[in-house]
Amino acid sequence: MTEYDYRTLDDVIHSRVRLAIMSYLMTAREADFSALKKELKLTDGNLSTHLRKLEDHAYVSVTKGFAGRKPQTTVAITETGDTAFKTYVEGVAAMLGPQAT
Amino acid sequence: MTEYDYRTLDDVIHSRVRLAIMSYLMTAREADFSALKKELKLTDGNLSTHLRKLEDHAYVSVTKGFAGRKPQTTVAITETGDTAFKTYVEGVAAMLGPQAT
């Protein structure tokens, strides 16, 4: 079935930056803030802003700790985020329809 | 290959409304303004705004004419739009990676 109502796509995930973050975490499951920043070619501010939005929706969890004496921030995808991402992918596939295959 | 740089996704197409318009036109090739509005569940203003942006990038062409005495606006995908959409779909597939299949 093809679905052309744009509201079927979760706006929290759809933003290009957050889509990149979520796609990365779907495979990696968790990542260090610096690694994520490097991999996605984002600035600190940009990554922080989008992580906050994802955290607000409980799609990721952000944990601050230490690696030795160095502060380290770890970002992990949550069960909620995993489910939301899968629903999003289904929505995109339904919208793109035959083009996607 | 998986690509996590969000800049690979064409922002002109990525907006949820424009993605819905372009997806629809990839199959329909052209559509009457009213039909498009109804199919995508959009208001006149919302559809117009996004069509203008797509038209500015030559992804769609908008033709005003008459069906009998009734004014009719026809929207068609262009060759440029077709190519841009296909590139976008490849970019999304590369970003979603194994999740998309």
N, CA and C atoms of all chains as a GROMACS GRO file, in nm:
protein
  606
    1MET      N    1   0.083  -0.120   0.000
    1MET     CA    2   0.000   0.000   0.000
    1MET      C    3   0.087   0.125   0.000
    2THR      N    4   0.049   0.222  -0.077
    2THR     CA    5   0.123   0.348  -0.077
    2THR      C    6   0.044   0.452   0.001
    3GLU      N    7   0.116   0.527   0.080
    3GLU     CA    8   0.054   0.619   0.175
    3GLU      C    9   0.116   0.757   0.154
    4TYR      N   10   0.035   0.853   0.114
    4TYR     CA   11   0.090   0.984   0.083
    4TYR      C   12   0.062   1.090   0.189
    5ASP      N   13   0.010   1.048   0.305
    5ASP     CA   14  -0.012   1.146   0.411
    5ASP      C   15   0.121   1.165   0.486
    6TYR      N   16   0.176   1.288   0.475
    6TYR     CA   17   0.308   1.312   0.534
    6TYR      C   18   0.309   1.294   0.685
    7ARG      N   19   0.191   1.301   0.748
    7ARG     CA   20   0.185   1.288   0.893
    7ARG      C   21   0.219   1.147   0.940
    8THR      N   22   0.223   1.053   0.849
    8THR     CA   23   0.259   0.916   0.889
    8THR      C   24   0.409   0.906   0.924
    9LEU      N   25   0.486   1.007   0.882
    9LEU     CA   26   0.630   1.005   0.913
    9LEU      C   27   0.659   1.081   1.042
   10ASP      N   28   0.712   1.012   1.138
   10ASP     CA   29   0.747   1.069   1.269
   10ASP      C   30   0.847   1.184   1.252
   11ASP      N   31   0.801   1.304   1.287
   11ASP     CA   32   0.883   1.423   1.267
   11ASP      C   33   1.007   1.425   1.357
   12VAL      N   34   0.999   1.357   1.469
   12VAL     CA   35   1.113   1.352   1.560
   12VAL      C   36   1.230   1.279   1.492
   13ILE      N   37   1.197   1.178   1.415
   13ILE     CA   38   1.302   1.101   1.345
   13ILE      C   39   1.334   1.163   1.209
   14HIS      N   40   1.235   1.222   1.143
   14HIS     CA   41   1.251   1.261   1.003
   14HIS      C   42   1.358   1.368   0.978
   15SER      N   43   1.378   1.459   1.072
   15SER     CA   44   1.482   1.562   1.051
   15SER      C   45   1.611   1.495   1.005
   16ARG      N   46   1.678   1.552   0.905
   16ARG     CA   47   1.793   1.484   0.845
   16ARG      C   48   1.900   1.445   0.946
   17VAL      N   49   1.929   1.536   1.039
   17VAL     CA   50   2.033   1.506   1.138
   17VAL      C   51   1.989   1.392   1.231
   18ARG      N   52   1.864   1.400   1.277
   18ARG     CA   53   1.818   1.295   1.369
   18ARG      C   54   1.802   1.161   1.298
   19LEU      N   55   1.768   1.165   1.170
   19LEU     CA   56   1.760   1.042   1.091
   19LEU      C   57   1.898   0.977   1.082
   20ALA      N   58   2.000   1.060   1.063
   20ALA     CA   59   2.138   1.009   1.057
   20ALA      C   60   2.179   0.950   1.192
   21ILE      N   61   2.147   1.020   1.300
   21ILE     CA   62   2.182   0.971   1.435
   21ILE      C   63   2.114   0.837   1.461
   22MET      N   64   1.984   0.832   1.434
   22MET     CA   65   1.907   0.711   1.462
   22MET      C   66   1.952   0.594   1.374
   23SER      N   67   1.980   0.623   1.246
   23SER     CA   68   2.027   0.518   1.156
   23SER      C   69   2.158   0.459   1.207
   24TYR      N   70   2.246   0.550   1.250
   24TYR     CA   71   2.376   0.504   1.302
   24TYR      C   72   2.356   0.417   1.426
   25LEU      N   73   2.271   0.463   1.517
   25LEU     CA   74   2.252   0.391   1.643
   25LEU      C   75   2.175   0.259   1.626
   26MET      N   76   2.096   0.251   1.521
   26MET     CA   77   2.025   0.125   1.496
   26MET      C   78   2.125   0.012   1.472
   27THR      N   79   2.239   0.046   1.412
   27THR     CA   80   2.343  -0.054   1.389
   27THR      C   81   2.439  -0.061   1.508
   28ALA      N   82   2.486   0.056   1.552
   28ALA     CA   83   2.588   0.059   1.657
   28ALA      C   84   2.531   0.030   1.796
   29ARG      N   85   2.402   0.057   1.813
   29ARG     CA   86   2.330   0.046   1.942
   29ARG      C   87   2.374   0.152   2.042
   30GLU      N   88   2.505   0.172   2.059
   30GLU     CA   89   2.548   0.284   2.142
   30GLU      C   90   2.679   0.339   2.088
   31ALA      N   91   2.703   0.466   2.119
   31ALA     CA   92   2.823   0.530   2.068
   31ALA      C   93   2.866   0.642   2.162
   32ASP      N   94   2.994   0.666   2.163
   32ASP     CA   95   3.051   0.778   2.236
   32ASP      C   96   3.016   0.908   2.162
   33PHE      N   97   2.988   1.013   2.237
   33PHE     CA   98   2.950   1.141   2.176
   33PHE      C   99   3.050   1.186   2.069
   34SER      N  100   3.178   1.177   2.099
   34SER     CA  101   3.282   1.222   2.004
   34SER      C  102   3.284   1.137   1.878
   35ALA      N  103   3.266   1.008   1.894
   35ALA     CA  104   3.266   0.918   1.779
   35ALA      C  105   3.146   0.949   1.688
   36LEU      N  106   3.032   0.973   1.753
   36LEU     CA  107   2.908   1.004   1.681
   36LEU      C  108   2.925   1.134   1.602
   37LYS      N  109   2.984   1.232   1.668
   37LYS     CA  110   3.008   1.363   1.608
   37LYS      C  111   3.097   1.350   1.484
   38LYS      N  112   3.199   1.269   1.496
   38LYS     CA  113   3.295   1.250   1.388
   38LYS      C  114   3.230   1.173   1.272
   39GLU      N  115   3.165   1.065   1.308
   39GLU     CA  116   3.103   0.978   1.208
   39GLU      C  117   2.998   1.054   1.127
   40LEU      N  118   2.922   1.140   1.195
   40LEU     CA  119   2.811   1.210   1.130
   40LEU      C  120   2.849   1.349   1.079
   41LYS      N  121   2.972   1.385   1.104
   41LYS     CA  122   3.024   1.515   1.060
   41LYS      C  123   2.939   1.630   1.113
   42LEU      N  124   2.918   1.628   1.246
   42LEU     CA  125   2.836   1.731   1.309
   42LEU      C  126   2.920   1.814   1.405
   43THR      N  127   2.873   1.934   1.434
   43THR     CA  128   2.937   2.013   1.538
   43THR      C  129   2.880   1.969   1.673
   44ASP      N  130   2.951   2.003   1.781
   44ASP     CA  131   2.904   1.975   1.917
   44ASP      C  132   2.762   2.025   1.938
   45GLY      N  133   2.740   2.151   1.901
   45GLY     CA  134   2.612   2.215   1.926
   45GLY      C  135   2.498   2.149   1.852
   46ASN      N  136   2.524   2.120   1.726
   46ASN     CA  137   2.423   2.059   1.642
   46ASN      C  138   2.386   1.920   1.694
   47LEU      N  139   2.488   1.840   1.726
   47LEU     CA  140   2.463   1.705   1.778
   47LEU      C  141   2.388   1.713   1.911
   48SER      N  142   2.432   1.803   2.000
   48SER     CA  143   2.368   1.817   2.132
   48SER      C  144   2.220   1.851   2.120
   49THR      N  145   2.191   1.947   2.033
   49THR     CA  146   2.052   1.992   2.016
   49THR      C  147   1.963   1.876   1.972
   50HIS      N  148   2.010   1.802   1.875
   50HIS     CA  149   1.927   1.693   1.822
   50HIS      C  150   1.919   1.575   1.919
   51LEU      N  151   2.028   1.551   1.993
   51LEU     CA  152   2.023   1.444   2.093
   51LEU      C  153   1.922   1.478   2.202
   52ARG      N  154   1.917   1.606   2.238
   52ARG     CA  155   1.823   1.648   2.342
   52ARG      C  156   1.680   1.618   2.297
   53LYS      N  157   1.650   1.648   2.173
   53LYS     CA  158   1.514   1.622   2.121
   53LYS      C  159   1.485   1.470   2.122
   54LEU      N  160   1.582   1.392   2.080
   54LEU     CA  161   1.564   1.246   2.080
   54LEU      C  162   1.548   1.194   2.223
   55GLU      N  163   1.624   1.254   2.316
   55GLU     CA  164   1.618   1.213   2.457
   55GLU      C  165   1.482   1.251   2.516
   56ASP      N  166   1.432   1.370   2.479
   56ASP     CA  167   1.301   1.416   2.527
   56ASP      C  168   1.192   1.317   2.489
   57HIS      N  169   1.208   1.251   2.375
   57HIS     CA  170   1.109   1.154   2.332
   57HIS      C  171   1.147   1.011   2.372
   58ALA      N  172   1.252   1.000   2.454
   58ALA     CA  173   1.299   0.870   2.504
   58ALA      C  174   1.340   0.775   2.392
   59TYR      N  175   1.387   0.832   2.281
   59TYR     CA  176   1.436   0.748   2.170
   59TYR      C  177   1.582   0.711   2.191
   60VAL      N  178   1.654   0.793   2.268
   60VAL     CA  179   1.791   0.760   2.304
   60VAL      C  180   1.810   0.789   2.453
   61SER      N  181   1.909   0.724   2.512
   61SER     CA  182   1.949   0.761   2.649
   61SER      C  183   2.092   0.813   2.644
   62VAL      N  184   2.116   0.917   2.721
   62VAL     CA  185   2.248   0.979   2.722
   62VAL      C  186   2.306   0.964   2.863
   63THR      N  187   2.423   0.903   2.870
   63THR     CA  188   2.486   0.878   3.001
   63THR      C  189   2.622   0.947   3.008
   64LYS      N  190   2.640   1.024   3.112
   64LYS     CA  191   2.768   1.091   3.130
   64LYS      C  192   2.852   1.013   3.230
   65GLY      N  193   2.976   0.987   3.192
   65GLY     CA  194   3.064   0.913   3.282
   65GLY      C  195   3.208   0.950   3.257
   66PHE      N  196   3.298   0.862   3.293
   66PHE     CA  197   3.440   0.888   3.273
   66PHE      C  198   3.507   0.769   3.206
   67ALA      N  199   3.601   0.799   3.118
   67ALA     CA  200   3.690   0.697   3.065
   67ALA      C  201   3.826   0.732   3.123
   68GLY      N  202   3.862   0.666   3.232
   68GLY     CA  203   3.978   0.707   3.310
   68GLY      C  204   3.941   0.839   3.376
   69ARG      N  205   4.020   0.943   3.350
   69ARG     CA  206   3.988   1.074   3.408
   69ARG      C  207   3.915   1.164   3.309
   70LYS      N  208   3.896   1.110   3.188
   70LYS     CA  209   3.836   1.191   3.082
   70LYS      C  210   3.684   1.175   3.081
   71PRO      N  211   3.612   1.286   3.084
   71PRO     CA  212   3.466   1.272   3.080
   71PRO      C  213   3.422   1.210   2.948
   72GLN      N  214   3.324   1.124   2.955
   72GLN     CA  215   3.277   1.056   2.835
   72GLN      C  216   3.124   1.052   2.837
   73THR      N  217   3.065   1.085   2.722
   73THR     CA  218   2.919   1.082   2.710
   73THR      C  219   2.881   0.970   2.615
   74THR      N  220   2.798   0.881   2.665
   74THR     CA  221   2.757   0.768   2.582
   74THR      C  222   2.610   0.781   2.544
   75VAL      N  223   2.584   0.760   2.417
   75VAL     CA  224   2.447   0.769   2.366
   75VAL      C  225   2.404   0.630   2.321
   76ALA      N  226   2.288   0.587   2.366
   76ALA     CA  227   2.239   0.455   2.328
   76ALA      C  228   2.096   0.465   2.278
   77ILE      N  229   2.061   0.383   2.184
   77ILE     CA  230   1.922   0.378   2.137
   77ILE      C  231   1.840   0.302   2.241
   78THR      N  232   1.717   0.345   2.263
   78THR     CA  233   1.630   0.276   2.359
   78THR      C  234   1.535   0.182   2.285
   79GLU      N  235   1.464   0.103   2.360
   79GLU     CA  236   1.362   0.014   2.304
   79GLU      C  237   1.256   0.098   2.230
   80THR      N  238   1.215   0.210   2.292
   80THR     CA  239   1.118   0.301   2.232
   80THR      C  240   1.172   0.356   2.100
   81GLY      N  241   1.298   0.394   2.100
   81GLY     CA  242   1.361   0.448   1.980
   81GLY      C  243   1.370   0.345   1.869
   82ASP      N  244   1.402   0.224   1.908
   82ASP     CA  245   1.413   0.114   1.813
   82ASP      C  246   1.278   0.091   1.744
   83THR      N  247   1.173   0.087   1.824
   83THR     CA  248   1.038   0.065   1.770
   83THR      C  249   0.996   0.182   1.680
   84ALA      N  250   1.022   0.303   1.727
   84ALA     CA  251   0.984   0.422   1.650
   84ALA      C  252   1.057   0.425   1.516
   85PHE      N  253   1.183   0.385   1.518
   85PHE     CA  254   1.262   0.386   1.395
   85PHE      C  255   1.206   0.285   1.295
   86LYS      N  256   1.172   0.166   1.345
   86LYS     CA  257   1.116   0.062   1.256
   86LYS      C  258   0.984   0.109   1.194
   87THR      N  259   0.901   0.176   1.275
   87THR     CA  260   0.775   0.229   1.225
   87THR      C  261   0.801   0.336   1.119
   88TYR      N  262   0.901   0.419   1.146
   88TYR     CA  263   0.938   0.524   1.051
   88TYR      C  264   0.980   0.463   0.917
   89VAL      N  265   1.066   0.362   0.923
   89VAL     CA  266   1.116   0.297   0.800
   89VAL      C  267   0.999   0.238   0.720
   90GLU      N  268   0.904   0.178   0.792
   90GLU     CA  269   0.785   0.124   0.723
   90GLU      C  270   0.707   0.237   0.654
   91GLY      N  271   0.694   0.349   0.724
   91GLY     CA  272   0.623   0.465   0.669
   91GLY      C  273   0.690   0.520   0.544
   92VAL      N  274   0.822   0.530   0.549
   92VAL     CA  275   0.897   0.580   0.433
   92VAL      C  276   0.882   0.483   0.316
   93ALA      N  277   0.894   0.355   0.345
   93ALA     CA  278   0.882   0.254   0.239
   93ALA      C  279   0.744   0.261   0.174
   94ALA      N  280   0.641   0.280   0.257
   94ALA     CA  281   0.505   0.289   0.204
   94ALA      C  282   0.487   0.415   0.120
   95MET      N  283   0.553   0.523   0.163
   95MET     CA  284   0.540   0.647   0.088
   95MET      C  285   0.618   0.643  -0.043
   96LEU      N  286   0.740   0.595  -0.037
   96LEU     CA  287   0.821   0.589  -0.159
   96LEU      C  288   0.763   0.485  -0.254
   97GLY      N  289   0.700   0.384  -0.198
   97GLY     CA  290   0.632   0.283  -0.278
   97GLY      C  291   0.725   0.212  -0.373
   98PRO      N  292   0.684   0.194  -0.498
   98PRO     CA  293   0.762   0.116  -0.593
   98PRO      C  294   0.901   0.177  -0.620
   99GLN      N  295   0.916   0.307  -0.592
   99GLN     CA  296   1.045   0.372  -0.616
   99GLN      C  297   1.154   0.316  -0.526
  100ALA      N  298   1.112   0.264  -0.409
  100ALA     CA  299   1.210   0.226  -0.308
  100ALA      C  300   1.274   0.092  -0.337
  101THR      N  301   1.216   0.017  -0.425
  101THR     CA  302   1.266  -0.120  -0.447
  101THR      C  303   1.348  -0.129  -0.575
  102MET      N  304   2.707   0.038   0.092
  102MET     CA  305   2.776   0.134   0.178
  102MET      C  306   2.676   0.216   0.258
  103THR      N  307   2.707   0.238   0.383
  103THR     CA  308   2.619   0.319   0.465
  103THR      C  309   2.680   0.458   0.481
  104GLU      N  310   2.596   0.556   0.469
  104GLU     CA  311   2.640   0.695   0.466
  104GLU      C  312   2.562   0.773   0.571
  105TYR      N  313   2.632   0.826   0.670
  105TYR     CA  314   2.562   0.894   0.778
  105TYR      C  315   2.572   1.045   0.772
  106ASP      N  316   2.622   1.100   0.662
  106ASP     CA  317   2.626   1.245   0.651
  106ASP      C  318   2.489   1.294   0.602
  107TYR      N  319   2.420   1.366   0.690
  107TYR     CA  320   2.283   1.408   0.658
  107TYR      C  321   2.276   1.496   0.534
  108ARG      N  322   2.390   1.559   0.498
  108ARG     CA  323   2.390   1.649   0.382
  108ARG      C  324   2.371   1.574   0.250
  109THR      N  325   2.384   1.442   0.254
  109THR     CA  326   2.363   1.365   0.130
  109THR      C  327   2.215   1.364   0.091
  110LEU      N  328   2.128   1.398   0.187
  110LEU     CA  329   1.985   1.398   0.157
  110LEU      C  330   1.940   1.538   0.111
  111ASP      N  331   1.892   1.547  -0.010
  111ASP     CA  332   1.843   1.672  -0.069
  111ASP      C  333   1.730   1.732   0.016
  112ASP      N  334   1.759   1.848   0.074
  112ASP     CA  335   1.664   1.911   0.165
  112ASP      C  336   1.536   1.957   0.093
  113VAL      N  337   1.547   1.985  -0.033
  113VAL     CA  338   1.430   2.028  -0.110
  113VAL      C  339   1.328   1.914  -0.116
  114ILE      N  340   1.377   1.792  -0.126
  114ILE     CA  341   1.286   1.677  -0.131
  114ILE      C  342   1.253   1.626   0.008
  115HIS      N  343   1.347   1.638   0.103
  115HIS     CA  344   1.332   1.570   0.231
  115HIS      C  345   1.214   1.616   0.316
  116SER      N  346   1.176   1.744   0.307
  116SER     CA  347   1.062   1.791   0.388
  116SER      C  348   0.946   1.695   0.370
  117ARG      N  349   0.878   1.661   0.480
  117ARG     CA  350   0.776   1.557   0.472
  117ARG      C  351   0.670   1.582   0.365
  118VAL      N  352   0.624   1.708   0.357
  118VAL     CA  353   0.520   1.740   0.258
  118VAL      C  354   0.574   1.724   0.116
  119ARG      N  355   0.694   1.778   0.092
  119ARG     CA  356   0.749   1.768  -0.044
  119ARG      C  357   0.784   1.624  -0.081
  120LEU      N  358   0.823   1.546   0.018
  120LEU     CA  359   0.851   1.405  -0.007
  120LEU      C  360   0.723   1.333  -0.051
  121ALA      N  361   0.612   1.368   0.014
  121ALA     CA  362   0.483   1.309  -0.022
  121ALA      C  363   0.443   1.353  -0.164
  122ILE      N  364   0.459   1.480  -0.195
  122ILE     CA  365   0.425   1.531  -0.329
  122ILE      C  366   0.508   1.461  -0.435
  123MET      N  367   0.638   1.456  -0.412
  123MET     CA  368   0.729   1.397  -0.511
  123MET      C  369   0.703   1.246  -0.527
  124SER      N  370   0.678   1.177  -0.416
  124SER     CA  371   0.649   1.033  -0.422
  124SER      C  372   0.524   1.009  -0.506
  125TYR      N  373   0.424   1.092  -0.481
  125TYR     CA  374   0.299   1.078  -0.556
  125TYR      C  375   0.323   1.101  -0.705
  126LEU      N  376   0.397   1.207  -0.736
  126LEU     CA  377   0.420   1.242  -0.877
  126LEU      C  378   0.514   1.144  -0.949
  127MET      N  379   0.597   1.076  -0.875
  127MET     CA  380   0.684   0.976  -0.938
  127MET      C  381   0.600   0.866  -1.002
  128THR      N  382   0.487   0.836  -0.941
  128THR     CA  383   0.397   0.735  -0.996
  128THR      C  384   0.298   0.798  -1.093
  129ALA      N  385   0.233   0.906  -1.050
  129ALA     CA  386   0.127   0.967  -1.131
  129ALA      C  387   0.182   1.047  -1.249
  130ARG      N  388   0.305   1.095  -1.236
  130ARG     CA  389   0.373   1.182  -1.334
  130ARG      C  390   0.311   1.322  -1.340
  131GLU      N  391   0.177   1.332  -1.345
  131GLU     CA  392   0.115   1.463  -1.331
  131GLU      C  393  -0.018   1.451  -1.260
  132ALA      N  394  -0.061   1.561  -1.199
  132ALA     CA  395  -0.185   1.558  -1.123
  132ALA      C  396  -0.246   1.697  -1.119
  133ASP      N  397  -0.377   1.699  -1.112
  133ASP     CA  398  -0.451   1.823  -1.092
  133ASP      C  399  -0.429   1.870  -0.947
  134PHE      N  400  -0.417   2.002  -0.929
  134PHE     CA  401  -0.393   2.060  -0.796
  134PHE      C  402  -0.492   2.007  -0.692
  135SER      N  403  -0.621   2.003  -0.728
  135SER     CA  404  -0.724   1.960  -0.633
  135SER      C  405  -0.710   1.813  -0.597
  136ALA      N  406  -0.675   1.733  -0.695
  136ALA     CA  407  -0.658   1.590  -0.671
  136ALA      C  408  -0.539   1.567  -0.577
  137LEU      N  409  -0.433   1.640  -0.603
  137LEU     CA  410  -0.312   1.630  -0.522
  137LEU      C  411  -0.342   1.670  -0.377
  138LYS      N  412  -0.416   1.779  -0.364
  138LYS     CA  413  -0.453   1.831  -0.232
  138LYS      C  414  -0.532   1.726  -0.153
  139LYS      N  415  -0.624   1.663  -0.222
  139LYS     CA  416  -0.712   1.565  -0.159
  139LYS      C  417  -0.633   1.438  -0.124
  140GLU      N  418  -0.554   1.392  -0.218
  140GLU     CA  419  -0.478   1.268  -0.200
  140GLU      C  420  -0.378   1.281  -0.085
  141LEU      N  421  -0.318   1.399  -0.074
  141LEU     CA  422  -0.213   1.420   0.027
  141LEU      C  423  -0.267   1.483   0.155
  142LYS      N  424  -0.396   1.510   0.159
  142LYS     CA  425  -0.460   1.570   0.276
  142LYS      C  426  -0.391   1.701   0.318
  143LEU      N  427  -0.377   1.791   0.221
  143LEU     CA  428  -0.312   1.919   0.247
  143LEU      C  429  -0.411   2.033   0.227
  144THR      N  430  -0.381   2.146   0.289
  144THR     CA  431  -0.459   2.266   0.263
  144THR      C  432  -0.405   2.332   0.136
  145ASP      N  433  -0.484   2.421   0.076
  145ASP     CA  434  -0.441   2.497  -0.041
  145ASP      C  435  -0.307   2.567  -0.016
  146GLY      N  436  -0.300   2.636   0.097
  146GLY     CA  437  -0.182   2.717   0.128
  146GLY      C  438  -0.057   2.632   0.143
  147ASN      N  439  -0.073   2.522   0.216
  147ASN     CA  440   0.039   2.432   0.241
  147ASN      C  441   0.091   2.371   0.111
  148LEU      N  442  -0.002   2.323   0.030
  148LEU     CA  443   0.037   2.263  -0.099
  148LEU      C  444   0.104   2.368  -0.188
  149SER      N  445   0.045   2.487  -0.196
  149SER     CA  446   0.101   2.594  -0.279
  149SER      C  447   0.243   2.630  -0.240
  150THR      N  448   0.264   2.646  -0.111
  150THR     CA  449   0.398   2.682  -0.060
  150THR      C  450   0.502   2.580  -0.102
  151HIS      N  451   0.469   2.455  -0.082
  151HIS     CA  452   0.567   2.350  -0.113
  151HIS      C  453   0.584   2.330  -0.264
  152LEU      N  454   0.478   2.349  -0.339
  152LEU     CA  455   0.492   2.341  -0.485
  152LEU      C  456   0.582   2.451  -0.538
  153ARG      N  457   0.571   2.569  -0.477
  153ARG     CA  458   0.653   2.681  -0.521
  153ARG      C  459   0.801   2.648  -0.502
  154LYS      N  460   0.831   2.589  -0.388
  154LYS     CA  461   0.971   2.553  -0.361
  154LYS      C  462   1.019   2.447  -0.462
  155LEU      N  463   0.935   2.350  -0.489
  155LEU     CA  464   0.972   2.246  -0.587
  155LEU      C  465   0.988   2.306  -0.726
  156GLU      N  466   0.899   2.400  -0.757
  156GLU     CA  467   0.904   2.468  -0.888
  156GLU      C  468   1.031   2.553  -0.899
  157ASP      N  469   1.066   2.620  -0.790
  157ASP     CA  470   1.189   2.703  -0.787
  157ASP      C  471   1.313   2.620  -0.821
  158HIS      N  472   1.310   2.494  -0.784
  158HIS     CA  473   1.423   2.405  -0.812
  158HIS      C  474   1.401   2.324  -0.941
  159ALA      N  475   1.294   2.357  -1.013
  159ALA     CA  476   1.261   2.291  -1.140
  159ALA      C  477   1.237   2.140  -1.123
  160TYR      N  478   1.189   2.102  -1.004
  160TYR     CA  479   1.157   1.960  -0.981
  160TYR      C  480   1.015   1.928  -1.030
  161VAL      N  481   0.930   2.030  -1.034
  161VAL     CA  482   0.796   2.014  -1.090
  161VAL      C  483   0.767   2.134  -1.181
  162SER      N  484   0.674   2.114  -1.273
  162SER     CA  485   0.624   2.227  -1.351
  162SER      C  486   0.476   2.243  -1.319
  163VAL      N  487   0.436   2.368  -1.307
  163VAL     CA  488   0.297   2.398  -1.272
  163VAL      C  489   0.234   2.474  -1.389
  164THR      N  490   0.125   2.421  -1.442
  164THR     CA  491   0.060   2.482  -1.558
  164THR      C  492  -0.083   2.521  -1.524
  165LYS      N  493  -0.116   2.646  -1.549
  165LYS     CA  494  -0.253   2.690  -1.523
  165LYS      C  495  -0.331   2.690  -1.653
  166GLY      N  496  -0.449   2.629  -1.651
  166GLY     CA  497  -0.530   2.624  -1.772
  166GLY      C  498  -0.676   2.617  -1.736
  167PHE      N  499  -0.756   2.565  -1.826
  167PHE     CA  500  -0.900   2.553  -1.799
  167PHE      C  501  -0.948   2.413  -1.835
  168ALA      N  502  -1.040   2.363  -1.753
  168ALA     CA  503  -1.114   2.241  -1.788
  168ALA      C  504  -1.255   2.291  -1.815
  169GLY      N  505  -1.288   2.311  -1.942
  169GLY     CA  506  -1.412   2.380  -1.978
  169GLY      C  507  -1.395   2.525  -1.935
  170ARG      N  508  -1.484   2.572  -1.850
  170ARG     CA  509  -1.471   2.711  -1.801
  170ARG      C  510  -1.404   2.717  -1.666
  171LYS      N  511  -1.377   2.602  -1.613
  171LYS     CA  512  -1.323   2.597  -1.476
  171LYS      C  513  -1.170   2.603  -1.478
  172PRO      N  514  -1.111   2.694  -1.401
  172PRO     CA  515  -0.965   2.699  -1.399
  172PRO      C  516  -0.907   2.570  -1.342
  173GLN      N  517  -0.800   2.526  -1.400
  173GLN     CA  518  -0.738   2.402  -1.354
  173GLN      C  519  -0.586   2.420  -1.350
  174THR      N  520  -0.527   2.374  -1.243
  174THR     CA  521  -0.381   2.382  -1.229
  174THR      C  522  -0.325   2.240  -1.233
  175THR      N  523  -0.234   2.220  -1.325
  175THR     CA  524  -0.176   2.087  -1.338
  175THR      C  525  -0.030   2.089  -1.294
  176VAL      N  526   0.005   1.991  -1.213
  176VAL     CA  527   0.142   1.979  -1.162
  176VAL      C  528   0.204   1.854  -1.221
  177ALA      N  529   0.323   1.868  -1.277
  177ALA     CA  530   0.391   1.752  -1.336
  177ALA      C  531   0.533   1.744  -1.286
  178ILE      N  532   0.584   1.624  -1.271
  178ILE     CA  533   0.724   1.608  -1.233
  178ILE      C  534   0.809   1.632  -1.357
  179THR      N  535   0.924   1.693  -1.338
  179THR     CA  536   1.014   1.720  -1.451
  179THR      C  537   1.123   1.613  -1.456
  180GLU      N  538   1.201   1.617  -1.560
  180GLU     CA  539   1.316   1.527  -1.573
  180GLU      C  540   1.415   1.551  -1.456
  181THR      N  541   1.436   1.678  -1.426
  181THR     CA  542   1.524   1.716  -1.314
  181THR      C  543   1.471   1.661  -1.182
  182GLY      N  544   1.341   1.673  -1.163
  182GLY     CA  545   1.278   1.623  -1.042
  182GLY      C  546   1.288   1.472  -1.031
  183ASP      N  547   1.269   1.407  -1.142
  183ASP     CA  548   1.278   1.261  -1.148
  183ASP      C  549   1.416   1.214  -1.106
  184THR      N  550   1.517   1.278  -1.162
  184THR     CA  551   1.657   1.243  -1.130
  184THR      C  552   1.688   1.272  -0.983
  185ALA      N  553   1.644   1.390  -0.936
  185ALA     CA  554   1.671   1.429  -0.797
  185ALA      C  555   1.604   1.331  -0.701
  186PHE      N  556   1.484   1.288  -0.735
  186PHE     CA  557   1.412   1.195  -0.648
  186PHE      C  558   1.486   1.061  -0.640
  187LYS      N  559   1.531   1.014  -0.755
  187LYS     CA  560   1.604   0.885  -0.756
  187LYS      C  561   1.732   0.893  -0.674
  188THR      N  562   1.801   1.006  -0.684
  188THR     CA  563   1.923   1.027  -0.604
  188THR      C  564   1.889   1.030  -0.456
  189TYR      N  565   1.778   1.097  -0.424
  189TYR     CA  566   1.732   1.104  -0.285
  189TYR      C  567   1.704   0.964  -0.229
  190VAL      N  568   1.634   0.884  -0.308
  190VAL     CA  569   1.598   0.747  -0.264
  190VAL      C  570   1.724   0.664  -0.239
  191GLU      N  571   1.823   0.681  -0.326
  191GLU     CA  572   1.951   0.610  -0.305
  191GLU      C  573   2.018   0.656  -0.176
  192GLY      N  574   2.012   0.787  -0.150
  192GLY     CA  575   2.071   0.844  -0.029
  192GLY      C  576   2.003   0.791   0.096
  193VAL      N  577   1.871   0.784   0.094
  193VAL     CA  578   1.796   0.733   0.209
  193VAL      C  579   1.829   0.585   0.230
  194ALA      N  580   1.832   0.510   0.122
  194ALA     CA  581   1.861   0.367   0.133
  194ALA      C  582   2.001   0.346   0.192
  195ALA      N  583   2.097   0.428   0.149
  195ALA     CA  584   2.234   0.417   0.200
  195ALA      C  585   2.241   0.454   0.348
  196MET      N  586   2.159   0.552   0.386
  196MET     CA  587   2.159   0.594   0.526
  196MET      C  588   2.089   0.493   0.617
  197LEU      N  589   1.973   0.446   0.572
  197LEU     CA  590   1.901   0.350   0.654
  197LEU      C  591   1.975   0.216   0.656
  198GLY      N  592   2.048   0.190   0.550
  198GLY     CA  593   2.131   0.071   0.544
  198GLY      C  594   2.054  -0.057   0.560
  199PRO      N  595   2.104  -0.148   0.643
  199PRO     CA  596   2.041  -0.280   0.656
  199PRO      C  597   1.898  -0.271   0.710
  200GLN      N  598   1.863  -0.159   0.776
  200GLN     CA  599   1.727  -0.144   0.831
  200GLN      C  600   1.622  -0.138   0.720
  201ALA      N  601   1.665  -0.092   0.603
  201ALA     CA  602   1.567  -0.063   0.498
  201ALA      C  603   1.524  -0.188   0.424
  202THR      N  604   1.600  -0.293   0.441
  202THR     CA  605   1.570  -0.413   0.359
  202THR      C  606   1.496  -0.520   0.438
   0.00000   0.00000   0.00000
